[in-house]
């Protein structure tokens, strides 16, 4: 009987979404337009601000003082030079300078790195030796693609579930369901499975469709990537269910959903690296599911990481899903 109720609700919810052509079109077109816009406007090269990593700055005070006299550049102390080189590849740092050895690294695909090189070499810093960053250069577009896909999943998960439940509660649909044998946990589980199927289908389509004309980096397993996206989707759907568990006003639901979605979009490393930002903000970002989805997806796509390498992010996503769903089911209100 449980499976019969479950699949009946699942079938009804899927048909409801697919019959809303505007919602289906928007979920597909929006991320594709964002990817196309970045590919055309920035040609794969874009960064938000100048960031220079300094190695052993205390051992070359004169050079460091000269560099820090140049305005509008953020200097970040670096202790692990090999890890910092990877950050230069990934556009997390625009330049890396080893002050005592008077050498520097830039990413030849980074326009900010190119400009910094010209600025530094034309200053009073003296001669510096250019070093080649090993490995394939990573475009900004390659770096931002995982975040765009994850962001689209976030909006579809939060608003696609939150508004639906609030609308059902407002028009009395949930009140009628309360009179049936369906439990709150069953109903919420159906919402998760239905939205998961739809989001993953759309994400897979967008992934392959945009790659036809962008050809972004994909060094890891596609199966691992889709597993990360699936766990991230479940976590964000569960968050949407938690937000809408007791809300009866669509206006209130919209405000709460925006309250969660917009900070996530800007503080989860979707558009720019959090390297060098306030440590408190970095800790806050760890709370958001979008942070872990984006970080894990980037590791798989750019670094070729496996599931074991991103296990920390997967554990966080699973734990958040369980907590969000449990609290949502316990506090769920039919009327």
C-alpha positions in Angstrom: 0.0 0.0 0.0 2.9 2.4 0.7 4.4 1.9 -2.7 1.0 2.3 -4.4 0.4 5.6 -2.6 4.0 6.7 -3.3 3.9 6.0 -7.1 0.4 7.5 -7.4 1.6 10.8 -5.9 4.9 10.7 -7.8 3.1 10.2 -11.1 0.7 13.1 -10.4 3.5 15.5 -9.4 5.6 14.7 -12.5 2.7 15.3 -14.8 1.9 18.6 -13.1 5.4 19.8 -13.7 5.7 18.6 -17.3 2.4 20.3 -18.2 3.7 23.6 -17.0 5.7 24.4 -20.2 6.9 27.8 -19.1 8.5 26.2 -16.0 10.2 23.4 -18.0 11.5 25.9 -20.6 12.9 28.3 -18.0 14.7 25.5 -16.1 16.4 24.5 -19.4 17.0 27.9 -21.1 18.3 29.9 -18.1 21.6 28.0 -17.4 22.2 27.6 -21.2 21.9 31.3 -21.7 24.2 32.0 -18.8 26.9 29.6 -20.2 26.5 31.1 -23.7 26.7 34.6 -22.3 30.0 33.9 -20.4 31.5 32.1 -23.4 30.7 35.0 -25.8 31.3 38.0 -23.5 34.4 36.9 -21.7 35.7 34.3 -24.1 36.5 32.0 -21.1 38.7 34.6 -19.3 37.3 36.5 -16.4 38.1 37.1 -12.7 36.6 39.4 -10.1 39.7 41.0 -8.5 43.5 41.0 -8.4 45.0 38.5 -6.0 48.7 37.8 -5.6 50.1 35.0 -3.4 53.4 35.9 -1.6 55.8 33.1 -0.6 58.2 33.8 2.4 57.3 37.5 2.4 59.1 38.1 5.7 62.5 37.2 4.0 62.3 39.9 1.4 60.9 43.0 3.1 62.2 45.4 0.5 60.5 43.7 -2.4 57.3 43.2 -0.4 57.1 46.8 0.6 57.5 47.8 -3.1 54.7 45.4 -4.1 52.3 46.5 -1.4 52.7 50.1 -2.4 50.8 49.2 -5.6 47.1 49.9 -4.9 44.1 47.7 -5.7 45.9 44.4 -5.3 45.2 41.9 -2.6 48.2 40.1 -1.2 47.8 36.6 0.4 50.5 34.9 2.4 51.4 31.4 1.0 53.1 28.6 2.9 52.6 25.7 0.4 54.1 26.8 -3.0 52.9 23.7 -4.9 49.3 24.2 -3.7 49.5 27.8 -4.6 50.7 26.9 -8.2 47.5 24.9 -8.6 45.5 27.9 -7.4 47.1 30.0 -10.1 46.0 27.4 -12.6 42.5 27.5 -11.3 42.2 31.3 -11.3 42.0 31.4 -7.5 45.2 33.4 -7.6 46.1 35.8 -10.4 49.9 35.6 -9.7 52.2 33.8 -7.3 55.5 35.5 -6.3 58.4 33.8 -4.4 59.9 36.9 -2.9 63.3 35.5 -1.7 63.9 33.7 -5.0 62.6 36.7 -7.0 60.5 34.5 -9.3 56.8 34.5 -10.2 54.1 32.3 -11.8 51.0 33.4 -13.8 48.4 31.6 -15.8 48.8 32.5 -19.5 45.0 32.1 -19.9 44.3 34.8 -17.3 44.0 38.4 -18.5 44.4 39.6 -14.9 47.6 37.7 -14.6 48.9 39.2 -17.8 48.1 42.8 -16.6 49.6 42.1 -13.2 52.8 40.8 -14.8 53.1 44.1 -16.8 52.4 46.2 -13.7 54.8 44.4 -11.5 57.6 44.3 -14.0 57.2 48.0 -14.7 57.4 48.9 -11.0 60.5 49.4 -8.9 60.4 45.8 -7.8 63.4 45.0 -9.9 63.9 42.0 -12.2 61.8 38.9 -11.5 62.1 35.6 -13.3 59.0 34.1 -14.9 58.2 30.5 -14.2 55.9 28.2 -16.2 52.9 26.8 -14.4 52.9 23.1 -15.1 49.7 21.4 -16.3 46.9 22.4 -18.7 45.8 25.9 -18.3 42.2 26.3 -17.0 39.9 28.9 -18.4 37.6 30.8 -16.2 34.7 29.3 -18.0 35.9 25.8 -17.1 36.1 26.9 -13.5 32.7 28.5 -13.4 30.7 25.8 -15.2 30.2 23.5 -12.2 28.9 26.4 -10.2 26.4 27.4 -12.9 25.0 23.9 -13.1 24.8 23.7 -9.3 23.2 27.1 -9.0 20.5 26.2 -11.5 19.8 23.0 -9.4 19.6 25.1 -6.3 16.9 27.5 -7.7 14.9 24.6 -9.2 15.1 22.7 -6.0 14.2 25.5 -3.6 11.5 27.3 -5.5 10.2 24.3 -7.4 9.4 22.6 -4.2 8.8 25.4 -1.7 6.3 27.3 -3.7 4.4 24.1 -4.7 3.9 23.0 -1.1 2.8 26.5 0.0 0.4 26.8 -2.9 -1.1 23.3 -2.1 -1.5 24.4 1.5 -3.1 27.7 0.6 -5.7 26.2 -1.9 -6.6 23.3 0.4 -4.9 20.5 -1.5 -2.9 19.4 1.6 -6.0 19.6 3.7 -7.6 17.0 1.5 -4.5 14.8 1.4 -4.6 14.8 5.2 -7.8 12.8 5.1 -6.0 10.1 3.1 -3.6 7.4 4.6 -0.6 9.5 3.2 1.8 10.5 5.9 3.9 13.7 6.0 7.1 11.7 5.4 5.6 9.9 2.4 4.4 13.1 0.9 7.8 14.9 1.4 9.6 11.8 0.0 7.5 12.0 -3.2 8.4 15.6 -3.6 12.1 14.8 -3.3 12.0 11.9 -5.7 9.9 13.8 -8.3 12.0 16.9 -8.3 15.2 14.9 -8.2 14.2 13.0 -11.4 13.3 16.3 -13.2 16.3 18.3 -12.1 18.8 15.5 -13.0 17.2 15.0 -16.4 17.4 18.7 -17.1 21.0 18.9 -15.7 22.2 16.0 -17.9 20.6 17.6 -20.9 22.2 21.0 -20.2 25.6 19.4 -19.4 25.8 17.7 -22.8 24.1 20.4 -24.8 26.3 23.3 -23.6 29.4 21.1 -24.0 28.8 20.9 -27.7 29.7 24.5 -28.3 31.8 25.3 -25.2 33.9 22.1 -24.8 34.8 22.7 -21.1 37.2 20.6 -19.0 36.0 17.2 -17.8 38.9 15.2 -16.4 37.0 13.0 -13.9 34.2 10.4 -14.1 30.9 11.7 -15.3 29.1 9.1 -13.2 30.8 10.5 -10.1 29.9 14.0 -11.1 26.2 13.1 -11.5 26.2 11.4 -8.1 27.5 14.6 -6.6 24.8 16.5 -8.4 22.2 14.0 -7.2 23.2 14.3 -3.5 23.4 18.0 -3.8 19.9 18.2 -5.3 18.5 16.0 -2.6 20.1 18.2 0.1 18.7 21.4 -1.5 15.2 19.9 -2.1 15.2 18.9 1.6 16.1 22.5 2.6 13.2 23.8 0.4 10.8 21.3 2.1 12.0 22.5 5.5 11.4 26.1 4.7 7.9 25.4 3.4 7.0 23.0 6.2 4.7 25.4 8.0 4.5 28.5 5.8 1.0 29.3 4.4 1.7 32.6 2.6 3.4 32.6 -0.9 4.9 36.0 -0.1 6.5 34.7 3.1 7.7 31.6 1.3 9.3 33.8 -1.4 11.0 35.9 1.1 12.4 33.0 3.0 13.5 31.2 -0.1 15.3 34.3 -1.3 16.8 34.7 2.1 18.6 31.4 1.7 19.2 31.3 -2.1 20.9 34.6 -2.6 23.5 34.3 0.1 24.2 30.8 -1.2 24.7 32.1 -4.7 27.2 34.7 -3.7 29.0 33.0 -0.8 29.4 29.5 -2.2 32.2 30.2 -4.6 30.0 30.0 -7.7 31.2 33.1 -9.4 34.5 33.9 -7.6 37.0 32.2 -5.4 36.7 32.7 -1.6 40.5 32.6 -1.4 41.6 35.6 0.8 38.1 36.5 2.0 37.2 37.0 5.6 37.7 33.6 7.5 34.3 34.1 9.1 32.6 34.3 5.7 34.5 31.1 4.7 33.2 29.3 7.7 29.6 30.5 7.0 30.0 29.3 3.4 30.7 25.7 4.7 27.1 25.6 6.0 25.5 26.0 2.5 24.9 22.8 0.5 25.7 24.8 -2.7 29.3 25.2 -1.4 29.9 21.5 -1.2 28.2 20.7 -4.5 30.3 23.3 -6.3 33.6 22.3 -4.7 33.1 18.6 -5.3 32.0 19.1 -8.9 35.0 21.4 -9.6 37.4 18.8 -8.1 35.9 16.1 -10.4 35.7 18.1 -13.6 39.0 20.1 -13.3 41.2 17.9 -11.2 39.9 14.5 -12.1 39.1 13.7 -8.5 37.3 10.5 -7.5 34.5 10.0 -5.0 37.0 9.2 -2.2 38.7 12.6 -2.8 35.4 14.5 -2.4 34.0 12.2 0.4 34.1 15.1 2.9 31.6 17.1 0.8 29.5 14.0 0.1 29.2 13.2 3.9 28.1 16.8 4.6 25.5 16.7 1.9 24.1 13.4 3.1 24.0 14.6 6.7 22.3 17.9 5.7 19.7 16.0 3.7 18.8 13.7 6.7 18.6 16.6 9.1 16.5 18.9 6.8 14.1 16.1 5.9 13.7 14.9 9.5 12.9 18.4 10.8 10.7 19.1 7.9 8.6 15.9 8.4 8.3 16.5 12.1 7.2 20.2 11.8 5.1 19.7 8.6 1.7 21.2 8.7 -1.1 20.1 6.4 -3.4 23.1 7.0 
